[in-house]
Amino acid sequence: MSSSQVVESQTNQGSSGEVIRTTPTKASRSQLVARLTAAQDSLPGFINDLLTTQAVSVVGTEAAAFVIERNQTSKGPQGQVLPFSLRPIAHMRPDDSSDDVRQQALEAFKELIVACVEQDKDGAVEISVPEEAGPERQFCLITLLKSEGSSVAVTAAITRCADDERARQRLMSMQLVAGYFELYGMRRQNETTKHTIQRQTRALQLVNSVADSDGFQAAAAGLCNEMAQRTGANRVSIGWLKGENVRLKAISHTEKFDKKQELVVQLEHVMDECLDQEQLVRFHPSAEGSATVTRQAQALSRMNGGQAIISLPLRRKSEVVGIMTLEFDPSVNLDEDAAAALSVAADLVAPSLWDRYQNDRWLITKAGLSLKNLGHATVGPKYMITKVIVGAVVLALIFICIYSPMYKVSAPFNFVPLVKRDVAAPVEGYISEYFVRPGDKVTAGQVLAKLKVTELEAQKYEAQTQANAYLIEANAARNQAKQADADLAMERRKLALIKMDYFQRQIDKHTITAPIDGEVLRGDLKDKIGSPVKMGDVMFEIGQQTPLEAELEVAERDIQQVKVGQKGYLATTSLPNQEYPFVVTRVVPVGEPSPGGGDNVFKVYATMQKEDGSWAPGRSGEARVEIEKRPLVYHWTHRLVEWIQLKFWL
């Protein structure tokens, strides 16, 4: 190829994925640059023009372009594994070579390009044999085409140069032309962004058309009219899921329609067909086949003169709630991008349309559907752990509100004898001696203790002496026949005897005896000999060991619930694992300060229905009075509720 010759691409491009083959024809360099700066929809076509321009710039004899596929592996010229592969996209050769020759040339290009791709830099590789080079040497000039800093393609051109310096100059020319690739990428990115913005703007306008409508029916009809106007469709229909089938709700430019009309029935069949597949269903009379079932769409197309049909599912989250069907003239053949744009628009308007549909229902219908959805969500397979936990909590709440065990009032108790007497000092005096101590058995009339009677005994002895003296005096007077003196002496003697009896009774009062048979419970006088006592001071407590009764000290907050006749159980501190039944017999209505301080307590007495021979007065423990059956939640919360009621006067 001489330096005065330029080339123009004559393209022979087969199906997608084949290499663009070009043969050189005459064209101006300005025409080639104009092609690069013009809009190009095809990336292979642009790379072919770029390769042609590079070949012209370096007076190339052959050129090739490859796409770098990073997600694949291949073998290098020495058999090494490469983390990329080179897919040929364009090949320029000045002759009409056979496919085998072209394939060999492409493989040779690959072997030269691999090193530059691995090192991620352009290069000029000499491929001529030094002995056969002559005045000019042959070089392969390689440039990497980059997008956003990453190499995505590579071009290579064969040229003849006098030396390495000339080869590097021509490589720079190729690099300058390669800069158009970045310009192409920016232009394509801008166009893509523009199309995206336009698509989103249209979708938002559709959403606004739904939002501005009053009610579901008006929103559906408005959406059909808007879609028909924007897409150029002959008719747009919207159906809504009711039960397991789709029912037609709106048709573009049609206010009313008969639900039994043949067209309406066929449209519903088309929508049911799309619902069953839950994906976009597209039919065109000229298409040879489809990846989806289009039987009903074909029937609708034949009914309306061979129209193109496309049905889109309207989804709320992942659930199909309706179908939109569009009918076009046979001359309209929507590509994948247009179909994707319609799908995006359908996904955007579906939630708004769903809200309109929900809000248009009767209130009682909304309530019923809410309960139904709640039931489905409750028994559905999602969030099972959460549902199990919530269910367990609900069952627990129901259980504590329904289950009603016996409510009991707890109180400490002491055993006290049913028959008990306090023995008090009958007179004032000093303790002289004692004969019993606590725990001793006594009988009625047994002497328990004595008070000092020394002075009384002296007075008694004096009275007795006087009585004896008066008796002697009376006998002497009688012997002397002095009857009057004898009678006077006898009267005085009677008075002395009366005094003696009085002092004897006083002495007897200083002797303390047991009023009943029983056991001494209190009254240890061991360390009180000679101590004074006043009349009425309790010196002993005597009671019968059986029968015993329980004396409960019920807190003031619980006393209003304790009644005579209620039953209960008690356990002693020494035998906490044994319970004994009792019946409440007396409730003392007067409170007393608690021995430990704090709130008042009320005495409650209970008769034991079963006794233990080892019991003794004074033994204590815990008693529980059965009130009535109440819910478990009352058992756990009534204290807090009562406290709040008391503090806040509720």
NUKE-238922 format. One record per residue (C-alpha): residue in three letters; y, z, x. Coordinates in steps of 0.5 Angstrom, whole numbers, padded with zeros to 4 digits, always signed. Example, Ala and Ser with C-alpha at 12.3 -4.5 7.8 and 13.67 -1.06 7.14 Angstrom:
ala-0009+0016+0025
ser-0002+0014+0027
end
This chain:
met+0000+0000+0000
ser+0006-0002+0003
ser+0013+0002+0003
ser+0016-0003-0001
gln+0011-0003-0007
val+0012+0002-0012
val+0007+0004-0018
glu+0007+0005-0025
ser+0001+0009-0028
gln-0004+0005-0033
thr-0008+0010-0036
asn-0015+0010-0038
gln-0016+0016-0041
gly-0023+0018-0045
ser-0024+0024-0049
ser-0022+0031-0048
gly-0024+0033-0041
glu-0025+0027-0037
val-0021+0025-0031
ile-0014+0020-0032
arg-0015+0014-0028
thr-0009+0010-0026
thr-0008+0003-0022
pro-0002+0002-0019
thr+0003-0003-0022
lys+0011-0004-0021
ala+0016+0001-0023
ser+0022+0004-0021
arg+0023+0011-0018
ser+0028+0012-0023
gln+0023+0011-0028
leu+0018+0016-0026
val+0023+0021-0025
ala+0026+0020-0032
arg+0018+0021-0034
leu+0018+0028-0031
thr+0025+0030-0034
ala+0023+0028-0041
ala+0019+0032-0046
gln+0011+0031-0045
asp+0006+0034-0050
ser+0000+0033-0045
leu-0001+0037-0039
pro-0006+0032-0036
gly-0001+0026-0038
phe+0005+0030-0034
ile+0001+0032-0028
asn-0001+0024-0028
asp+0006+0022-0028
leu+0008+0028-0022
leu+0002+0025-0018
thr+0004+0018-0019
thr+0011+0020-0017
gln+0009+0024-0011
ala+0005+0018-0009
val+0011+0014-0009
ser+0015+0019-0005
val+0010+0019+0001
val+0008+0011+0000
gly+0001+0014-0001
thr-0006+0010-0002
glu-0010+0014-0006
ala-0008+0021-0010
ala-0012+0026-0014
ala-0010+0032-0018
phe-0014+0038-0020
val-0014+0044-0024
ile-0016+0051-0021
glu-0020+0055-0026
arg-0020+0062-0023
asn-0025+0065-0028
gln-0031+0061-0025
thr-0034+0060-0019
ser-0037+0054-0014
lys-0039+0052-0008
gly-0035+0050-0002
pro-0036+0045+0003
gln-0040+0049+0008
gly-0044+0052+0002
gln-0040+0059+0001
val-0039+0062-0006
leu-0031+0061-0008
pro-0028+0065-0013
phe-0025+0059-0017
ser-0027+0052-0018
leu-0023+0045-0018
arg-0023+0041-0024
pro-0021+0034-0023
ile-0015+0032-0028
ala-0012+0025-0025
his-0014+0020-0020
met-0010+0014-0018
arg-0014+0009-0014
pro-0011+0002-0012
asp-0017-0002-0014
asp-0022-0002-0020
ser-0027+0002-0016
ser-0034+0004-0020
asp-0035+0011-0022
asp-0040+0013-0017
val-0034+0011-0012
arg-0029+0015-0015
gln-0033+0021-0016
gln-0035+0021-0008
ala-0027+0020-0007
leu-0026+0026-0012
glu-0031+0030-0008
ala-0028+0028-0001
phe-0021+0031-0004
lys-0024+0037-0006
glu-0027+0039+0001
leu-0020+0038+0004
ile-0016+0042-0002
val-0021+0048-0002
ala-0018+0051+0005
cys-0011+0050+0002
val-0013+0054-0005
glu-0016+0059-0001
gln-0010+0061+0003
asp-0005+0059-0002
lys-0001+0055+0001
asp+0001+0047+0002
gly-0002+0043+0008
ala-0002+0036+0011
val-0009+0035+0014
glu-0011+0029+0019
ile-0017+0026+0016
ser-0017+0020+0021
val-0022+0019+0027
pro-0017+0019+0034
glu-0021+0013+0037
glu-0020+0009+0031
ala-0013+0011+0029
gly-0009+0006+0032
pro-0002+0006+0032
glu-0002+0010+0025
arg-0006+0016+0023
gln-0008+0018+0016
phe-0007+0025+0013
cys-0008+0028+0006
leu-0002+0032+0004
ile-0004+0037-0001
thr+0001+0041-0005
leu+0000+0047-0010
leu+0003+0047-0017
lys+0005+0054-0019
ser+0007+0058-0025
glu+0010+0065-0025
gly+0008+0065-0018
ser+0000+0063-0019
ser-0003+0057-0017
val-0006+0053-0023
ala-0006+0046-0020
val-0007+0042-0014
thr-0005+0035-0012
ala-0007+0031-0006
ala-0005+0024-0003
ile-0007+0020+0002
thr-0002+0017+0007
arg-0001+0014+0014
cys+0004+0017+0019
ala+0006+0016+0026
asp+0005+0023+0028
asp+0005+0030+0025
glu+0012+0031+0024
arg+0013+0025+0020
ala+0007+0028+0016
arg+0011+0034+0015
gln+0017+0030+0013
arg+0013+0027+0007
leu+0009+0033+0005
met+0016+0036+0004
ser+0018+0030-0001
met+0012+0032-0005
gln+0014+0039-0005
leu+0020+0037-0008
val+0017+0033-0013
ala+0012+0039-0015
gly+0018+0043-0017
tyr+0018+0039-0023
phe+0012+0042-0025
glu+0016+0049-0026
leu+0021+0045-0030
tyr+0016+0043-0034
gly+0013+0050-0035
met+0019+0053-0037
arg+0021+0047-0042
arg+0014+0048-0045
gln+0015+0056-0045
asn+0022+0055-0048
glu+0019+0050-0054
thr+0013+0055-0055
thr+0018+0061-0056
lys+0022+0056-0060
his+0016+0054-0065
thr+0014+0062-0065
ile+0021+0064-0067
gln+0021+0058-0072
arg+0014+0060-0075
gln+0016+0068-0075
thr+0023+0066-0079
arg+0019+0062-0084
ala+0014+0068-0085
leu+0020+0073-0086
gln+0023+0069-0091
leu+0017+0068-0095
val+0016+0076-0094
asn+0023+0077-0097
ser+0022+0072-0103
val+0016+0077-0105
ala+0020+0083-0104
asp+0026+0080-0108
ser+0022+0079-0114
asp+0021+0083-0120
gly+0014+0085-0121
phe+0007+0082-0118
gln+0007+0076-0123
ala+0014+0073-0121
ala+0013+0075-0113
ala+0006+0071-0114
ala+0010+0065-0117
gly+0016+0065-0112
leu+0011+0065-0106
cys+0007+0059-0109
asn+0014+0055-0110
glu+0016+0057-0103
met+0010+0055-0100
ala+0010+0048-0103
gln+0017+0047-0101
arg+0016+0049-0094
thr+0009+0046-0093
gly+0010+0040-0097
ala+0004+0041-0101
asn+0003+0038-0108
arg+0000+0045-0111
val+0000+0052-0108
ser-0004+0057-0112
ile-0005+0064-0111
gly-0012+0068-0114
trp-0013+0075-0114
leu-0019+0079-0113
lys-0022+0082-0119
gly-0028+0086-0119
glu-0033+0081-0115
asn-0029+0074-0117
val-0022+0071-0116
arg-0018+0070-0122
leu-0012+0065-0121
lys-0005+0069-0122
ala+0000+0063-0120
ile+0001+0056-0119
ser+0007+0053-0116
his+0012+0050-0121
thr+0008+0052-0127
glu+0010+0058-0131
lys+0004+0058-0136
phe-0003+0055-0136
asp-0009+0056-0140
lys-0015+0060-0136
lys-0020+0056-0139
gln-0017+0049-0137
glu-0022+0045-0132
leu-0017+0045-0126
val-0016+0053-0127
val-0024+0054-0127
gln-0025+0049-0121
leu-0019+0053-0117
glu-0022+0059-0118
his-0029+0056-0115
val-0025+0054-0109
met-0022+0061-0108
asp-0029+0064-0109
glu-0032+0060-0104
cys-0027+0062-0099
leu-0028+0069-0101
asp-0035+0069-0100
gln-0034+0066-0093
glu-0028+0071-0091
gln-0024+0066-0087
leu-0020+0060-0087
val-0024+0054-0091
arg-0021+0047-0090
phe-0023+0040-0093
his-0020+0033-0091
pro-0023+0027-0094
ser-0023+0023-0088
ala-0026+0029-0084
glu-0034+0028-0082
gly-0036+0035-0082
ser-0034+0042-0083
ala-0036+0049-0080
thr-0035+0052-0086
val-0038+0051-0093
thr-0033+0046-0097
arg-0037+0044-0103
gln-0032+0047-0108
ala-0026+0044-0104
gln-0030+0037-0104
ala-0030+0038-0112
leu-0023+0040-0113
ser-0021+0034-0108
arg-0025+0029-0112
met-0022+0031-0119
asn-0015+0030-0116
gly-0016+0024-0112
gly-0018+0026-0106
gln-0013+0031-0104
ala-0014+0035-0097
ile-0015+0042-0099
ile-0014+0049-0095
ser-0016+0056-0097
leu-0013+0062-0094
pro-0015+0069-0095
leu-0010+0074-0096
arg-0012+0081-0093
arg-0010+0088-0094
lys-0012+0091-0087
ser-0019+0088-0086
glu-0020+0087-0094
val-0019+0081-0097
val-0015+0082-0104
gly-0013+0075-0106
ile-0014+0067-0104
met-0008+0062-0103
thr-0010+0055-0104
leu-0006+0049-0102
glu-0007+0042-0104
phe-0004+0036-0100
asp-0004+0028-0100
pro-0009+0025-0096
ser-0004+0022-0091
val-0003+0030-0089
asn-0008+0032-0084
leu-0006+0039-0081
asp-0008+0041-0074
glu-0010+0047-0071
asp-0003+0050-0070
ala-0001+0048-0077
ala-0007+0052-0080
ala-0006+0058-0075
ala+0001+0058-0078
leu-0001+0058-0085
ser-0006+0064-0083
val+0000+0068-0080
ala+0004+0067-0086
ala-0001+0069-0091
asp-0003+0075-0087
leu+0005+0077-0087
val+0006+0076-0094
ala-0001+0079-0097
pro+0001+0087-0096
ser+0008+0086-0100
leu+0004+0082-0105
trp-0001+0088-0105
asp+0004+0093-0106
arg+0007+0089-0112
tyr+0000+0088-0115
gln-0001+0096-0115
asn+0006+0098-0117
asp+0006+0093-0123
arg+0000+0097-0126
trp+0000+0103-0131
leu+0000+0110-0129
ile-0006+0112-0132
thr-0009+0106-0128
lys-0006+0108-0122
ala-0009+0115-0122
gly-0016+0112-0124
leu-0016+0107-0118
ser-0013+0113-0114
leu-0019+0117-0116
lys-0024+0111-0115
asn-0021+0110-0108
leu-0022+0117-0106
gly-0029+0117-0108
his-0031+0111-0104
ala-0027+0114-0098
thr-0031+0121-0099
val-0038+0118-0099
gly-0036+0112-0095
pro-0039+0111-0088
lys-0032+0112-0084
tyr-0030+0119-0081
met-0037+0122-0083
ile-0036+0128-0078
thr-0029+0130-0081
lys-0032+0129-0088
val-0037+0134-0086
ile-0032+0139-0084
val-0028+0138-0090
gly-0034+0138-0095
ala-0036+0144-0091
val-0029+0148-0092
val-0029+0146-0099
leu-0036+0148-0101
ala-0034+0155-0097
leu-0028+0156-0101
ile-0032+0154-0108
phe-0037+0159-0105
ile-0032+0165-0104
cys-0028+0164-0110
ile-0035+0164-0115
tyr-0040+0168-0111
ser-0038+0175-0114
pro-0042+0181-0110
met-0041+0188-0112
tyr-0034+0191-0110
lys-0035+0198-0107
val-0030+0203-0105
ser-0031+0207-0099
ala-0030+0214-0097
pro-0032+0220-0093
phe-0036+0225-0096
asn-0039+0232-0094
phe-0044+0236-0098
val-0042+0242-0101
pro-0047+0247-0105
leu-0047+0246-0113
val-0047+0254-0113
lys-0042+0257-0108
arg-0038+0264-0108
asp-0033+0267-0104
val-0033+0274-0102
ala-0027+0277-0101
ala-0024+0284-0099
pro-0024+0289-0105
val-0019+0294-0101
glu-0015+0294-0096
gly-0018+0297-0089
tyr-0021+0296-0083
ile-0028+0292-0081
ser-0032+0297-0079
glu-0039+0294-0078
tyr-0042+0287-0081
phe-0050+0286-0082
val-0050+0278-0083
arg-0048+0272-0080
pro-0047+0265-0082
gly-0054+0261-0083
asp-0057+0268-0085
lys-0061+0268-0092
val-0058+0274-0097
thr-0060+0276-0103
ala-0056+0279-0109
gly-0053+0286-0107
gln-0055+0286-0100
val-0050+0289-0096
leu-0046+0284-0092
ala-0041+0288-0088
lys-0037+0295-0089
leu-0030+0297-0088
lys-0028+0304-0084
val-0028+0310-0089
thr-0027+0316-0084
glu-0021+0318-0088
leu-0024+0318-0095
glu-0031+0321-0093
ala-0026+0327-0090
gln-0023+0327-0097
lys-0029+0327-0100
tyr-0032+0333-0096
glu-0026+0337-0097
ala-0027+0336-0105
gln-0034+0338-0104
thr-0033+0344-0101
gln-0027+0346-0106
ala-0033+0345-0111
asn-0038+0349-0108
ala-0032+0355-0107
tyr-0030+0354-0114
leu-0038+0355-0116
ile-0038+0361-0112
glu-0032+0364-0115
ala-0035+0363-0122
asn-0041+0366-0121
ala-0038+0372-0118
ala-0033+0373-0124
arg-0039+0372-0129
asn-0042+0378-0125
gln-0036+0382-0126
ala-0036+0380-0133
lys-0030+0377-0132
gln-0031+0371-0136
ala-0024+0368-0137
asp-0024+0368-0129
ala-0031+0365-0129
asp-0029+0359-0134
leu-0022+0358-0130
ala-0026+0357-0123
met-0031+0352-0127
glu-0025+0348-0129
arg-0023+0348-0122
arg-0030+0346-0120
lys-0030+0340-0125
leu-0023+0337-0122
ala-0026+0338-0115
leu-0032+0334-0117
ile-0028+0329-0121
lys-0024+0328-0114
met-0031+0327-0110
asp-0033+0322-0115
tyr-0027+0318-0114
phe-0027+0318-0106
gln-0035+0316-0107
arg-0033+0310-0111
gln-0027+0309-0106
ile-0032+0309-0100
asp-0037+0304-0104
lys-0031+0299-0105
his-0031+0299-0097
thr-0038+0296-0097
ile-0038+0289-0098
thr-0045+0286-0102
ala-0047+0279-0103
pro-0046+0277-0110
ile-0052+0272-0111
asp-0058+0270-0107
gly-0056+0264-0102
glu-0054+0263-0095
val-0048+0265-0091
leu-0044+0259-0090
arg-0038+0262-0087
gly-0036+0269-0085
asp-0037+0271-0077
leu-0035+0278-0076
lys-0037+0279-0069
asp-0031+0279-0066
lys-0027+0282-0071
ile-0029+0289-0071
gly-0023+0294-0072
ser-0019+0288-0075
pro-0015+0290-0081
val-0016+0286-0088
lys-0012+0286-0094
met-0015+0286-0101
gly-0017+0279-0103
asp-0018+0276-0096
val-0024+0272-0096
met-0029+0275-0091
phe-0035+0271-0093
glu-0038+0264-0097
ile-0044+0264-0100
gly-0048+0258-0103
gln-0055+0256-0105
gln-0057+0250-0100
thr-0060+0247-0106
pro-0058+0243-0110
leu-0052+0240-0107
glu-0047+0235-0109
ala-0042+0230-0105
glu-0035+0231-0104
leu-0032+0225-0103
glu-0024+0224-0100
val-0022+0218-0104
ala-0016+0214-0101
glu-0010+0214-0106
arg-0010+0206-0106
asp-0017+0206-0109
ile-0017+0212-0113
gln-0015+0209-0120
gln-0021+0205-0119
val-0026+0211-0119
lys-0029+0213-0126
val-0034+0218-0128
gly-0041+0215-0129
gln-0040+0210-0123
lys-0046+0210-0119
gly-0046+0209-0111
tyr-0050+0210-0105
leu-0048+0214-0099
ala-0051+0215-0092
thr-0050+0221-0087
thr-0048+0220-0080
ser-0054+0223-0077
leu-0058+0218-0081
pro-0054+0212-0082
asn-0060+0207-0084
gln-0062+0211-0090
glu-0058+0210-0097
tyr-0059+0215-0102
pro-0056+0214-0109
phe-0051+0218-0113
val-0047+0219-0120
val-0040+0221-0120
thr-0039+0227-0124
arg-0032+0229-0123
val-0025+0226-0121
val-0020+0231-0119
pro-0013+0228-0121
val-0009+0232-0116
gly-0008+0229-0109
glu-0008+0233-0103
pro-0006+0231-0096
ser-0011+0228-0091
pro-0014+0232-0086
gly-0012+0227-0081
gly-0005+0226-0083
gly-0003+0219-0087
asp-0004+0218-0094
asn-0006+0223-0100
val-0013+0223-0101
phe-0017+0225-0108
lys-0023+0230-0109
val-0029+0226-0112
tyr-0035+0230-0113
ala-0042+0226-0114
thr-0049+0229-0116
met-0055+0226-0112
gln-0060+0223-0116
lys-0065+0223-0110
glu-0064+0229-0104
asp-0067+0230-0097
gly-0070+0237-0095
ser-0066+0236-0089
trp-0059+0236-0092
ala-0055+0242-0091
pro-0048+0244-0093
gly-0042+0241-0089
arg-0046+0235-0087
ser-0042+0229-0087
gly-0042+0221-0087
glu-0040+0215-0091
ala-0040+0214-0099
arg-0039+0207-0103
val-0038+0207-0110
glu-0040+0201-0114
ile-0034+0199-0118
glu-0035+0192-0121
lys-0037+0185-0119
arg-0031+0181-0116
pro-0030+0174-0112
leu-0031+0174-0105
val-0024+0172-0104
tyr-0022+0178-0107
his-0026+0183-0103
trp-0022+0179-0097
thr-0015+0178-0099
his-0014+0184-0104
arg-0011+0189-0099
leu-0006+0184-0096
val-0004+0182-0103
glu-0003+0189-0105
trp+0001+0190-0099
ile+0005+0184-0101
gln+0006+0186-0108
leu+0008+0193-0106
lys+0013+0191-0100
phe+0016+0185-0105
trp+0016+0188-0112
leu+0012+0182-0114
end
